[in-house]
């Protein structure tokens, strides 16, 4: 019984210590675009140049000025730090630059809390990580860790939920660091959206 307790304790420490000791790498360097651009590139404080792009499932640039709940958007990125997991979804644009994009629509990826996150199909929010301790709970890993590349299929959620109404508050397709680096803004990239009336 003692051996099991020691193994559990070691696993908990191995998971919690990186979260508690994570040092922010700074900001992403992105100025949130004015208007509705389907692509943005920025060089972060960590020296990485990140690009995020939003397309329709047939590969055309997405019209982010008129997104409709229930439609699918394909969000791709390159240059991200694959050692830091990210969430991809629709979040409020912070009033002050350098703040965490929050709150977000869509909640956590379906099934993530049970270690059975949906791996197929579009989801209102997507969790991407290569971290051994969290990979089973995430939607996906990075497609190419060396290039910091990912693809996320986002199912546009309803414009209002969880106390956020994107018809009244400026929102964006957002990437941000996951809970293991929650105060790190280096992975934050946003492309403004507007919901179709």
N, C-alpha and C positions, 0 to 999 in steps of 0.2 A: 504494500500500500504506500509506503514511504517513497519507493522508486517512482510510482505513478505521480505522486504529488510533486516530486522534484522535476519530472519531465514536464508536467503542466506549468510549473513555476518558470522553468527555463523558457518554455514557449511563450508565455505571457511577457516575460522580460524582453525576449527577442523581438516581439511585436511592438511593445510599448516604448522601449528605449529610442528607436529611430523616430517615432512620432514626437516624443517629448524633447528630443535633442536636435530636431531639424532646424537648420539655420536658413532664413530667407535668403534667396539669391537676388532679391530686389524686384524691380518692376519689369514688365514685358517690353516697355518702350513704345507700346502702341498708343496712338491718339485715336480714340474711337472715331471712325469715319462719320462725317456729316452726310446725311442722306442715306441712300440704300445701296452700298457697294456689296457685291457678292464675293469679294476677295480682299484680304488685307495682309500686309507684311510688316514686320517690326523686328528690330534688333534689341534684345533684352539686356539687362544689366549683367547677365551671365555671358554675354558675347554671342549667344545663339540667335540666328535669324529665323524667326518663326513665320510661317505662312498658313493662313486658314482660308478655306474656300468653301462656298456652299453652292451645290448644283442640284438640279432635279434628277430623278432616277434615270432619265434618258441622257444625262450628261450636259444639259444646257445650264448656263448660269441661272441661278434661282432669282426670281423677282421677289426680293425681300420687302418691297413696298406693299405687297398684297399677299400675305401668307394666309392660308385657310386651315383651321383646325382639321385634323385628320389627314392632311397631305403629308407626303414624305419628302424630306430634304436629306441630301447626302453631304455630310460635312467631312472634309479631308484636311489634314494638316501635315506639315513637315517642319523639321527644325526643333521640335519639342524635346525636352529633356525626358527621356524614357525612364529615368530613375524616379521621376515624380509622376504618380498617377494623375489623371484628369477626369473631370466630369464634363460632359458636353450636353447642353440643353438650352432652354430659353430662360434667361435671367434678366432682372432689372439692371439697367445701366446705372452704376453708382453716381451720385450727385457730385462727388469729389473724386478726381483722378487718384489712382493708387489705392482705392478702397476695394474690398471684396465685392464682386458682382453677386447681389443677393437682394431679395429672395428669388427663388427660381420656381418655375412651373414644372409639373411632372413628377415631383418627388424622386425617390431613389429608384434605380432600375428595378423592374418587376422581378421578384424572386431573389434579389441580392441579399436580403436579410437572412435567407435560409441557405445561402451558398448555391442557389440554383438560378442565377440571373439568366434571363433570356439571351441566348447567343445568336438567335436568328430573327430576322425581321426588324422593322423599325420600332423604336421605343421612344417614349416622351423624354427620357433622359438616358444617357449612356455613360458607363464608367469604364475607363480604359486604364489598365495597369499591368505591369510586368512583375510587380512585387510578389514574391513567393507566398507571403502570408495572406494576401488578399485576392490573388488571381482567381481563385475558385468562386469568389463572390462577385467579381466584376463581369461586365458584359463582354469585354474583349481585352486582348493585349495589344500592344503596339504592333502594327503590320511590319514595320522595319525599325527595330530599336536603334540601330546605328544612325539612321537618318531621322529619327524622331517622328516617324510617319504613322498616321492612323487614318482609318475611315470609320465614320459613325453614321448610321442611318437613324435619323431623328424623325419621329412621328410628331408633327406639330400638335401640341396639346391645346385644350381650350384656352381662350385668352385670359381667363380669370380662374384662379384657384389658390389655395394656401395663403390667402391674404394679399395676393398680387393680382392686379388687373392691368394687363398690358395694353388695354384700350385707353387707360388714363395715365399710365407710367411708361416712360421710354424703356423698351426691352430690346434684347439682342440675342442672336445665336451666340452662345458663350462657351469658351473653354476656360476652366479654372482648376487649380490644384485640388486634388481630392483631400479627404480628411486626414491623410497622413502628413500633409504639408499645408494645412488649412490657412495659415497666415502668410504663405508664400505667394506673391502676386506675379511671379515671373512667367507663369503659364497662362495668364489672363489675356484672352483675345476676344473681341466682341465685334459682331456685324449687326447693326441695328435692323430691326424688322418692324413692320406694321401689320396688324391683322386686318384682313378683308372685312368690310362691313356687310 
